[in-house]
Amino acid sequence: PPMDRKPTRRDLGFVLRSRSELFREFTALIFPHWDAYGMVLLHQGKSTESIRFINQSYDLKI
């Protein structure tokens, strides 16, 4: 669904289940300040260029 509303707990659960363990650990290490909204935006493909670069560099699947 489009993210023109605040993500719910259900949205966050979906994101956390669908991400790989490696990417979750990597994100927590590099971006400890990220909140649920940031994770959902990343999952929706609205990430910044730097995040896309990191994803490509580590060949991580969300």
Secondary structure, 3 states (H helix, E strand, C coil): CCCCCCCCHHHHHHHHHHCCHHHHHHHHHHCCCCCHHHHHHHHCCCCCHHHHHHHHHHCCCC
